[in-house]
């Protein structure tokens, strides 16, 4: 069996000071949530110093990219845009001053996006499919990139009993339409990424189908993000609490990488980096760090 990766239309991207070739390397995106009620961290990185330290530790552990969020995706009371910006902008500024790592901001507010880009963010990671009509314009008027994610509900609102006839086909069609809309708004293809939104308005069976057929998402031709880390579909599949989902998260991430995912979004950076680099070697995208075993007259 061989793994035939779907081709990318624009694999080489300039993301701030970094040039990144997504045809040759998979980016590991570290999650840093400056929220008191985040899905996984549960407020551990809400303090500014803790959020900055977590970001820089992720870079030390091998992350190519840090995704900073100020509001969870889960349903809940809305947070005014100025308060969300006040959470994320100081983190962006501190991390940018200390590192050339790719920085994205998880937001759907155009105003938060604008302030984040001014502070040094390279990417806006919108998990709501451009629900704010001004967001695409803000990104288009900058040098930043945009992640377009499949989700159906209005931001921070419940979406009971999601139903799909063919979840992968419907998600793929949605992403293609949103990509066209973003390009019509002035964002070129070389500044767009896609995310099928595992678990976002989807049940466990839907998300497993997305993982199983991730190559169909990647066939859109833009670098595809696999945001799977510690999500409920892993907990329900393996009957495990959030703190024990690392192995399931890595297995799902590697399954997506072998089908064309080019970014993986994770909580535990170091073990995921090792797994992703191994997957790259299996795909023939990277050479081993060294060759010694059975390479000489004697086998050591």
N, C-alpha and C positions, 0 to 999 in steps of 0.2 A: 504494500500500500504506500502511495506517495501522497503528500499534501500539496495540492495545487492552490496557491493563494490567489484570490481575485486580484486583478491588477488595480493600481491606484492611478487616477488621472493626474494628480499633482502630489507626488510622494515627498518631494523636498520642500520643507517649510522653513521660513524664517520666523521664529518665535522670540521676539525681543532680540537679545544678542546672540541667540543660539540658532544654528542651522541644524535641522533634524530631518534625516532621511527615513521616512516611515516604511520604505520598501526594504530597508536593511536593519531596522531596529524597532523594538516595541517599547513605548514609553510607559514607565511605571509612575502613576499619579497617586500621590499621597493625600489622604483626606485629613484636613484640619478644620474642625468646627468650633467657631467662637460663639457657641450658643449654650445656654444653661439646660437645654432639653433635647440635645442631639440624640439621634437614634442609637448610636453605639457608644459614644464617649461619655454621654450623660453628664456633661458639664465639666469634664476634667480639663478641657482646654479653653474654658470660657474666659479666664483671666488673660489679659494681654500678654504678660510675660510667659504664661504657659503655652499660649497659642504660637508665639514666636519661637519658643524653645522647641516645641513639637515640630514646627516647620523645618527648622535647621537640623534637628535630629533626623528627620526624614531624608534630607539632602545627604547627610553623613552616611545614612544607611543605603544610599544608592538611588533614591528617587530622582527621576528626571524632571518631575513636575509636581507642584504643590497646589492643591485645590482648596481654597479658603472659603468657608461658608459662614453666614451670619444668621440664617433661618433654616430650620429643618423643612424637608419636603412634606412631612406628615401633616394631616389636617390640624388646624389650631387657629388661635387668634392671629390676625394679621399684625405685622410689625411695620410701623411707618418706615418709609425708605430712608429718611435721614438717620433713624436709629440703627437700621441695618448697616448703612454706610459707616456710621461711627464705630461699629464693631469691626468691620473688615479692613477699612482703609489703614488704620495704624499697623495692622499686621502686615499688610502688603508693603507699606513703606519700610518697615524694619527688615523684612525678609529681602526686599530688593536691595537695600543698602548693604546687606551681608552676603548676597549670593546672586549668581546669574541664572539660577534655576527658573524654569518656566513656571509662571504663576497664573492660575485661573481663579476666577471668583464665581461661586455658585450663587447666582441671583437671577431673578426674572424682572427686576426693576430697572428701567432705563437710567434713572438718576443714579442708582448704585453702580451700574455699569460705567457710567461716565466718570464718576469720582474714582472708581477703582482703576480705570485705564490711566487716568491722570496720575495716580499714585504709583503706577508701574506694573499693573497687571497686563499680561499678554493675551489672555483668552477670557471670554465670558462663557460660563457654563450654565446655560439656561435650561432647567429641567421642565419647563412648561411649554416648550414649543413656540416661543415668541408670543406669549400671552399679552405682553405689553407692546402695543403697536409702535412705540417709539424706540424699542430696543434695537431693532435692525438698523435704524438710521444712525443711532449713536455709534454702533460698531462700525458701520460703513464709513463714517466720517473720521475714524481713527485708523491706526495700523493694527488693531487687535483682531483676533480670530473669534469665531463663535462655534460653540457646540450646540447642535440642534437635537433635542431629545423628544422621544415619543411619550406623551402623556395626554390624557383626555380630560381630566377634571380641571376646573378653575383652581388657581393656586390656593393651597392650604384648605381645600374643601374635600369632604368625603366623596367617594365614588363607589357606590354599593354594587355588588354583583357584576363586575365587568364581564362582558360577553363578546366573543369574536367567533366568526365562522372559520377563519384561518388567520391566526394571530400574526404569523410571520408575514404573510402577504399583505395584511392590513397595515402592519407597522411599516413595512417597506414602502407601501404606497404613500402613507402619511409623510414619511421622511423625504421622499422624492418631491412631494408637493411643497413641503416647508423649505427644502433646499432651493427650489425654483423661486419661492417668495423672497428668500434671503438674497438671492442673486438679483432679482428684480429691484430690491431695495438698495443695491449697490455694493453688496459684499461679494467679492470674487470667489470662485471655487477654491482657490489656494488658501483661503482663510476660513474654510468651513470644515467642521467635523460632525459626525453623526453618532447618536446613541439610541439604541432601541428601547431604553428605559426598563430594564428588568425590574419586576415587582411594582412598577409605577402604574397604578390602575390595571394591574394584572394579577391573577392568582398564581399559585405555584406551578400548576400544569402549563399555564401560558408561558411562564418564564423558562421552564425546562425546555419547552418547544423552541423558544428563542435561542437558548444555548445550543440545542441539538442542530439547529439550522442557521447558525450564525453566519455561515458563508453566504447566505442569501442577502443578509443585511450588508455584509462587506462588499458584495457585488455592485452596490451603488457606486463604488469607486472612490469614495472619500474615506479618509482614515476613520475607522469605527472604534468607538469606546465601549469597553465592557465594564460596566459598573455593577459588580456582583458581590462585593465584599460583605460577608456576614449577614446577608439579607435573609428575609423570612423564608424564601423558597429553600434555602439551604437548611435552616432550622427545621422546617416542616419535613423535608426529605429525609434528614438524618435524625430527627427527633432530638435536637440539641439546642441549648440556650446560646445566646449571642457570644458569650465568652469562649465557646468551644467549637466555633465554626471555621477555624483557620484552614484546616485540611480540606474541608468542602469548598471553601472560597478559592483556594489554590487550584483544586481540581477543575472547578468550573472556569476559572480564568484561563488555564492552560487549554482546555477544550475549545475556548473561543479563539485563543491565539493561533492554534493549529488550523483554524478555519478563516483566519484573516483579521482578527481584532488587532488593532495597532496601538491602543492605549488600554491599560487596565487600571481601574480606580480602586485603591485598597487602603485598609486601615493598618495592617501589619506589613511594613515595607520590606525589611531585610529578607524574610523567608520568601516573599513574593518575587523579589528581584532575582534570587537564586533560581526559582522555578521558571521564571520568564526567560532568563538568560539560557537555561538548559533547553527550553522549548525553541529558542532562536537557533541553537546549535543543531537540534533535530531537523529544523526546517532548512538548514544550510545557510542561514543568514549570518552566522558567526563561526569562527574557528575556535577550537579548544584553547584554553589559556596556555597549555603546554602539552607536549607529546612525549611520553616516556615509556608507558606500558607496552611491552612487546615491540619496542622500536630499536632494540639493539641486539647484540649477540647473546646477551643473557637477559632473562625476564626477572626483573626485580620485584 
